């Protein structure tokens, strides 16, 4: 978007100056700057946006990204033999309890309404 009312002055690759006479033109210029990787600098007095009557001046600076650190792959080996022993023991105990419950149920089955002898 190069409107005759908007002047882009790319002083260097790190700065983009916008000089416009319409608020809408400023917004469109800012949008284009953002799409190119610039941000409005409100941190410094030098680049702070200004308005002089109907003239808008602002300088956008290249957005600085933080360096991304390379992620290293790590392999972890876990000895699960102790866990497996506990699981096996628990499974054996559950099977034993199920067998006892089945034996009790078989011994208590009888005719309806009659009490069974347990002994």
C-alpha positions in Angstrom: 0.0 0.0 0.0 1.8 3.1 -1.2 -0.8 5.9 -0.9 0.2 9.4 -2.1 -0.7 10.7 1.4 1.7 8.2 3.2 5.4 8.4 3.0 7.5 5.4 4.0 11.0 6.1 4.8 13.0 3.0 5.4 16.2 4.5 6.9 17.7 1.1 7.4 16.5 -2.4 7.8 15.8 -1.8 11.5 13.6 1.3 11.2 10.5 2.2 9.2 9.2 5.8 9.4 5.6 6.7 8.6 4.5 10.2 7.6 0.8 10.6 6.9 -2.0 13.2 6.9 -4.9 10.9 7.7 -5.5 8.7 10.7 -6.8 5.9 8.4 -3.6 6.1 6.4 -1.6 5.8 9.6 -3.5 2.7 10.6 -3.0 1.1 7.2 0.7 2.0 7.3 1.1 0.5 10.8 -0.7 -2.7 9.7 1.6 -3.0 6.7 4.6 -2.4 8.9 3.5 -5.1 11.4 3.1 -7.5 8.5 6.7 -6.8 7.6 7.9 -7.5 11.1 8.0 -4.0 12.6 6.5 -2.8 15.9 5.7 0.8 17.1 8.5 2.0 19.4 7.0 3.8 22.4 10.1 3.1 24.6 12.3 5.9 23.3 11.7 9.6 22.8 13.4 9.5 19.4 10.8 7.1 17.9 7.7 8.1 19.9 4.6 8.7 17.7 3.7 12.3 17.2 0.9 14.4 15.7 1.3 17.9 14.3 -2.1 19.2 13.4 -3.3 16.7 10.8 0.2 15.2 10.2 1.1 11.9 11.9 4.7 10.8 12.4 5.9 7.6 13.8 8.8 5.3 13.5 8.5 1.5 13.7 11.4 -0.7 14.6 12.2 -4.2 13.7 10.7 -6.6 16.2 13.5 -8.3 18.2 12.8 -12.0 18.8 14.5 -13.8 21.7 17.0 -16.5 20.7 15.4 -19.9 20.8 17.6 -22.4 22.6 18.0 -25.7 20.9 16.2 -28.5 22.7 18.3 -31.5 23.4 16.9 -35.0 23.3 17.3 -37.1 26.4 16.7 -40.8 26.7 15.7 -42.1 30.1 15.8 -45.8 31.0 13.7 -47.0 33.8 14.1 -50.3 35.5 10.6 -51.4 36.1 11.4 -54.9 37.5 10.6 -53.7 41.1 7.3 -52.3 39.9 6.5 -55.5 38.0 7.1 -57.6 41.1 4.6 -55.5 43.1 2.1 -55.7 40.3 2.5 -59.5 40.0 2.0 -59.9 43.8 -1.1 -57.7 43.7 -2.6 -59.7 40.8 -1.9 -62.9 42.7 -3.6 -61.6 45.8 -6.6 -60.4 43.8 -6.9 -63.9 42.1 -6.7 -65.5 45.6 -9.5 -63.2 46.9 -11.7 -63.9 43.9 -11.3 -67.7 44.4 -12.3 -67.3 48.1 -15.3 -65.2 47.2 -16.4 -67.8 44.6 -16.0 -70.6 47.2 -18.1 -68.6 49.7 -20.8 -67.9 47.1 -21.0 -71.6 46.1 -21.4 -72.6 49.8 -24.1 -70.1 50.4 -26.3 -71.0 47.4 -29.4 -72.8 48.5 -33.1 -72.7 48.3 -34.7 -69.2 48.6 -35.8 -68.3 52.1 -33.7 -70.9 53.9 -30.6 -70.1 55.8 -27.5 -72.1 55.0 -25.1 -73.6 57.4 -21.7 -72.1 57.3 -18.9 -73.9 59.0 
